[in-house]
Amino acid sequence: MGQQLPPSQPQFFPTNTTTSMPIPAAQMNELVDFDTGPREDVAESKSVLADIEVKVLGLDAVIKILSKRRPGQLVNTIAALEDLQLTILHTNITTMEHTVLYTFNVKVASETRFTAQDMACWMQEIFSFIHANTSA
């Protein structure tokens, strides 16, 4: 018979809710100050599950997540970032006993516009989903 495909990862954000939208010229001023360069947008979100910091500079972002280690957490987080149409450029993972710090350098697609606060809230939702679906 035909070749079997591996089971797919859970999709955190349905495809129809993450459609890309072009950046209108008026909003381009929010991304770039043409005198000083790209604008920085910073947000923090803390909960019992994770402390999250997001810095967006132009179309690049750094996402830092400090949380308790859980099985499958990294794979699920990467899958969720890809569902958000973020391109992961670099990942750093630091662990100490039962705690982990993930740092993701990502590229935001030029046709999407996420604020740092949007990204921080989504990451909290992702970690709530991971927590609800894993036993630690």
CYANA upper distance limits for C-alpha pairs under 8 A (distance plus 0.5 A):
  9 GLN  CA     76 ASN  CA      8.15
  9 GLN  CA     79 ALA  CA      7.44
 10 PRO  CA     76 ASN  CA      8.29
 10 PRO  CA     79 ALA  CA      8.22
 11 GLN  CA     79 ALA  CA      7.80
 11 GLN  CA     80 ALA  CA      7.33
 11 GLN  CA     83 ASP  CA      7.12
 12 PHE  CA     79 ALA  CA      8.37
 12 PHE  CA     80 ALA  CA      6.07
 12 PHE  CA     83 ASP  CA      7.22
 12 PHE  CA    126 ILE  CA      7.67
 13 PHE  CA     17 THR  CA      7.17
 13 PHE  CA     18 THR  CA      7.36
 13 PHE  CA     80 ALA  CA      7.83
 13 PHE  CA     83 ASP  CA      6.60
 13 PHE  CA     84 LEU  CA      7.53
 14 PRO  CA     18 THR  CA      7.44
 14 PRO  CA     83 ASP  CA      8.38
 15 THR  CA     19 THR  CA      7.28
 15 THR  CA     83 ASP  CA      8.03
 18 THR  CA     83 ASP  CA      8.26
 18 THR  CA     84 LEU  CA      6.89
 18 THR  CA     85 GLN  CA      8.29
 20 SER  CA    111 GLU  CA      6.15
 20 SER  CA    112 THR  CA      5.49
 21 MET  CA    111 GLU  CA      5.81
 21 MET  CA    112 THR  CA      5.84
 21 MET  CA    113 ARG  CA      8.02
 22 PRO  CA    110 SER  CA      8.06
 22 PRO  CA    111 GLU  CA      4.87
 22 PRO  CA    112 THR  CA      6.82
 23 ILE  CA     27 GLN  CA      6.73
 23 ILE  CA     28 MET  CA      7.02
 23 ILE  CA    110 SER  CA      8.09
 23 ILE  CA    111 GLU  CA      6.39
 23 ILE  CA    112 THR  CA      7.34
 23 ILE  CA    113 ARG  CA      7.33
 24 PRO  CA     28 MET  CA      6.99
 25 ALA  CA     29 ASN  CA      7.77
 26 ALA  CA     30 GLU  CA      8.27
 27 GLN  CA     31 LEU  CA      7.49
 28 MET  CA     32 VAL  CA      6.74
 29 ASN  CA     33 ASP  CA      6.61
 29 ASN  CA     34 PHE  CA      8.36
 30 GLU  CA     39 ARG  CA      7.65
 31 LEU  CA     38 PRO  CA      6.36
 31 LEU  CA     39 ARG  CA      6.00
 31 LEU  CA     57 LEU  CA      8.16
 31 LEU  CA     58 GLY  CA      5.73
 31 LEU  CA     59 LEU  CA      8.34
 32 VAL  CA     36 THR  CA      8.46
 32 VAL  CA     37 GLY  CA      6.05
 32 VAL  CA     38 PRO  CA      4.69
 32 VAL  CA     39 ARG  CA      5.88
 32 VAL  CA     58 GLY  CA      7.00
 33 ASP  CA     37 GLY  CA      5.62
 33 ASP  CA     38 PRO  CA      6.42
 33 ASP  CA     39 ARG  CA      6.85
 34 PHE  CA     38 PRO  CA      8.27
 38 PRO  CA     57 LEU  CA      6.34
 38 PRO  CA     58 GLY  CA      5.37
 39 ARG  CA     56 VAL  CA      8.47
 39 ARG  CA     57 LEU  CA      6.15
 39 ARG  CA     58 GLY  CA      6.55
 40 GLU  CA     55 LYS  CA      7.29
 40 GLU  CA     56 VAL  CA      6.06
 40 GLU  CA     57 LEU  CA      5.03
 40 GLU  CA     58 GLY  CA      7.52
 41 ASP  CA     55 LYS  CA      6.20
 41 ASP  CA     56 VAL  CA      5.51
 41 ASP  CA     57 LEU  CA      6.99
 41 ASP  CA    115 THR  CA      7.51
 41 ASP  CA    116 ALA  CA      6.30
 42 VAL  CA     53 GLU  CA      7.93
 42 VAL  CA     54 VAL  CA      6.18
 42 VAL  CA     55 LYS  CA      4.98
 42 VAL  CA     56 VAL  CA      6.87
 42 VAL  CA    116 ALA  CA      6.06
 42 VAL  CA    117 GLN  CA      7.88
 43 ALA  CA     53 GLU  CA      6.34
 43 ALA  CA     54 VAL  CA      5.82
 43 ALA  CA     55 LYS  CA      7.15
 43 ALA  CA    116 ALA  CA      5.80
 43 ALA  CA    117 GLN  CA      5.64
 43 ALA  CA    120 ALA  CA      7.13
 44 GLU  CA     51 ASP  CA      8.02
 44 GLU  CA     52 ILE  CA      6.09
 44 GLU  CA     53 GLU  CA      4.93
 44 GLU  CA     54 VAL  CA      6.88
 44 GLU  CA    117 GLN  CA      7.86
 44 GLU  CA    120 ALA  CA      7.04
 45 SER  CA     51 ASP  CA      6.45
 45 SER  CA     52 ILE  CA      5.60
 45 SER  CA     53 GLU  CA      7.00
 45 SER  CA    120 ALA  CA      6.50
 45 SER  CA    121 CYS  CA      7.51
 45 SER  CA    124 GLN  CA      8.00
 46 LYS  CA     50 ALA  CA      6.54
 46 LYS  CA     51 ASP  CA      4.80
 46 LYS  CA     52 ILE  CA      6.60
 47 SER  CA     51 ASP  CA      6.63
 47 SER  CA    124 GLN  CA      8.28
 49 LEU  CA     67 SER  CA      6.65
 49 LEU  CA     68 LYS  CA      7.69
 49 LEU  CA    124 GLN  CA      8.37
 49 LEU  CA    127 PHE  CA      7.24
 49 LEU  CA    128 SER  CA      7.61
 49 LEU  CA    131 HIS  CA      8.12
 50 ALA  CA     65 ILE  CA      6.94
 50 ALA  CA     66 LEU  CA      6.03
 50 ALA  CA     67 SER  CA      5.03
 50 ALA  CA     68 LYS  CA      7.96
 50 ALA  CA    124 GLN  CA      7.53
 50 ALA  CA    127 PHE  CA      7.64
 51 ASP  CA     65 ILE  CA      6.28
 51 ASP  CA     66 LEU  CA      5.62
 51 ASP  CA     67 SER  CA      7.04
 52 ILE  CA     63 ILE  CA      7.72
 52 ILE  CA     64 LYS  CA      6.14
 52 ILE  CA     65 ILE  CA      5.13
 52 ILE  CA     66 LEU  CA      6.98
 52 ILE  CA    120 ALA  CA      6.72
 52 ILE  CA    123 MET  CA      7.96
 52 ILE  CA    124 GLN  CA      8.09
 53 GLU  CA     63 ILE  CA      6.41
 53 GLU  CA     64 LYS  CA      5.64
 53 GLU  CA     65 ILE  CA      7.16
 53 GLU  CA    120 ALA  CA      7.19
 54 VAL  CA     61 ALA  CA      7.44
 54 VAL  CA     62 VAL  CA      6.22
 54 VAL  CA     63 ILE  CA      5.10
 54 VAL  CA     64 LYS  CA      6.89
 54 VAL  CA    116 ALA  CA      5.95
 54 VAL  CA    117 GLN  CA      8.02
 54 VAL  CA    119 MET  CA      7.50
 54 VAL  CA    120 ALA  CA      6.59
 55 LYS  CA     61 ALA  CA      5.96
 55 LYS  CA     62 VAL  CA      5.73
 55 LYS  CA     63 ILE  CA      7.14
 55 LYS  CA    116 ALA  CA      6.58
 56 VAL  CA     60 ASP  CA      6.29
 56 VAL  CA     61 ALA  CA      4.71
 56 VAL  CA     62 VAL  CA      7.04
 56 VAL  CA    115 THR  CA      7.86
 56 VAL  CA    116 ALA  CA      6.38
 57 LEU  CA     61 ALA  CA      6.54
 59 LEU  CA    107 LYS  CA      6.41
 59 LEU  CA    108 VAL  CA      5.58
 59 LEU  CA    109 ALA  CA      7.65
 59 LEU  CA    110 SER  CA      7.25
 60 ASP  CA    105 ASN  CA      7.85
 60 ASP  CA    106 VAL  CA      6.38
 60 ASP  CA    107 LYS  CA      5.18
 60 ASP  CA    108 VAL  CA      6.48
 61 ALA  CA    105 ASN  CA      6.35
 61 ALA  CA    106 VAL  CA      5.75
 61 ALA  CA    107 LYS  CA      6.80
 61 ALA  CA    108 VAL  CA      7.71
 62 VAL  CA    103 THR  CA      7.40
 62 VAL  CA    104 PHE  CA      6.15
 62 VAL  CA    105 ASN  CA      5.12
 62 VAL  CA    106 VAL  CA      6.81
 63 ILE  CA    102 TYR  CA      8.36
 63 ILE  CA    103 THR  CA      6.15
 63 ILE  CA    104 PHE  CA      5.60
 63 ILE  CA    105 ASN  CA      7.04
 63 ILE  CA    106 VAL  CA      8.29
 64 LYS  CA    101 LEU  CA      7.41
 64 LYS  CA    102 TYR  CA      6.15
 64 LYS  CA    103 THR  CA      4.99
 64 LYS  CA    104 PHE  CA      7.01
 65 ILE  CA    100 VAL  CA      8.46
 65 ILE  CA    101 LEU  CA      6.04
 65 ILE  CA    102 TYR  CA      5.60
 65 ILE  CA    103 THR  CA      7.00
 66 LEU  CA     99 THR  CA      7.69
 66 LEU  CA    100 VAL  CA      6.29
 66 LEU  CA    101 LEU  CA      4.97
 66 LEU  CA    102 TYR  CA      7.05
 67 SER  CA     99 THR  CA      6.23
 67 SER  CA    100 VAL  CA      6.09
 67 SER  CA    101 LEU  CA      7.14
 68 LYS  CA     98 HIS  CA      6.24
 68 LYS  CA     99 THR  CA      5.00
 68 LYS  CA    100 VAL  CA      6.57
 69 ARG  CA     73 GLN  CA      7.84
 69 ARG  CA     98 HIS  CA      6.01
 69 ARG  CA     99 THR  CA      5.87
 69 ARG  CA    100 VAL  CA      6.18
 70 ARG  CA    131 HIS  CA      8.39
 70 ARG  CA    134 THR  CA      7.72
 70 ARG  CA    135 SER  CA      8.11
 70 ARG  CA    136 ALA  CA      6.28
 71 PRO  CA    134 THR  CA      7.37
 71 PRO  CA    135 SER  CA      8.24
 71 PRO  CA    136 ALA  CA      7.58
 72 GLY  CA     76 ASN  CA      6.62
 72 GLY  CA    134 THR  CA      8.39
 73 GLN  CA     77 THR  CA      6.55
 73 GLN  CA    130 ILE  CA      6.99
 74 LEU  CA     78 ILE  CA      6.68
 75 VAL  CA     79 ALA  CA      6.68
 76 ASN  CA     80 ALA  CA      6.65
 76 ASN  CA    130 ILE  CA      7.74
 77 THR  CA     81 LEU  CA      6.73
 77 THR  CA    126 ILE  CA      7.53
 77 THR  CA    127 PHE  CA      8.36
 78 ILE  CA     82 GLU  CA      6.75
 79 ALA  CA     83 ASP  CA      6.69
 80 ALA  CA     84 LEU  CA      6.85
 80 ALA  CA    126 ILE  CA      7.61
 81 LEU  CA     85 GLN  CA      7.13
 81 LEU  CA     86 LEU  CA      6.09
 81 LEU  CA     87 THR  CA      8.21
 81 LEU  CA     88 ILE  CA      8.30
 82 GLU  CA     86 LEU  CA      5.88
 82 GLU  CA     87 THR  CA      7.17
 82 GLU  CA     88 ILE  CA      8.35
 85 GLN  CA    108 VAL  CA      7.73
 85 GLN  CA    109 ALA  CA      7.24
 86 LEU  CA    106 VAL  CA      6.56
 86 LEU  CA    107 LYS  CA      6.27
 86 LEU  CA    108 VAL  CA      5.67
 86 LEU  CA    109 ALA  CA      7.02
 87 THR  CA    106 VAL  CA      5.80
 87 THR  CA    107 LYS  CA      5.51
 87 THR  CA    108 VAL  CA      7.13
 87 THR  CA    109 ALA  CA      8.09
 88 ILE  CA    104 PHE  CA      7.19
 88 ILE  CA    105 ASN  CA      6.56
 88 ILE  CA    106 VAL  CA      4.94
 88 ILE  CA    107 LYS  CA      7.03
 89 LEU  CA    104 PHE  CA      8.01
 89 LEU  CA    105 ASN  CA      5.95
 89 LEU  CA    106 VAL  CA      5.76
 89 LEU  CA    107 LYS  CA      7.35
 90 HIS  CA    104 PHE  CA      6.38
 90 HIS  CA    105 ASN  CA      5.58
 90 HIS  CA    106 VAL  CA      7.59
 91 THR  CA    102 TYR  CA      7.67
 91 THR  CA    103 THR  CA      6.13
 91 THR  CA    104 PHE  CA      5.15
 91 THR  CA    105 ASN  CA      6.87
 92 ASN  CA    102 TYR  CA      6.39
 92 ASN  CA    103 THR  CA      5.54
 92 ASN  CA    104 PHE  CA      7.12
 93 ILE  CA    100 VAL  CA      7.50
 93 ILE  CA    101 LEU  CA      6.30
 93 ILE  CA    102 TYR  CA      5.29
 93 ILE  CA    103 THR  CA      6.97
 94 THR  CA    100 VAL  CA      6.18
 94 THR  CA    101 LEU  CA      5.58
 94 THR  CA    102 TYR  CA      7.11
 95 THR  CA     99 THR  CA      6.26
 95 THR  CA    100 VAL  CA      4.86
 95 THR  CA    101 LEU  CA      6.81
 96 MET  CA    100 VAL  CA      6.90
108 VAL  CA    112 THR  CA      7.31
108 VAL  CA    113 ARG  CA      8.08
108 VAL  CA    114 PHE  CA      8.38
109 ALA  CA    113 ARG  CA      8.41
114 PHE  CA    118 ASP  CA      6.54
114 PHE  CA    119 MET  CA      7.17
115 THR  CA    119 MET  CA      6.93
116 ALA  CA    120 ALA  CA      6.65
117 GLN  CA    121 CYS  CA      6.65
118 ASP  CA    122 TRP  CA      6.71
119 MET  CA    123 MET  CA      6.65
120 ALA  CA    124 GLN  CA      6.90
121 CYS  CA    125 GLU  CA      6.88
122 TRP  CA    126 ILE  CA      6.68
123 MET  CA    127 PHE  CA      6.71
124 GLN  CA    128 SER  CA      6.64
125 GLU  CA    129 PHE  CA      6.73
126 ILE  CA    130 ILE  CA      6.69
127 PHE  CA    131 HIS  CA      6.45
128 SER  CA    132 ALA  CA      6.59
129 PHE  CA    133 ASN  CA      6.72
130 ILE  CA    134 THR  CA      6.60
131 HIS  CA    135 SER  CA      7.94
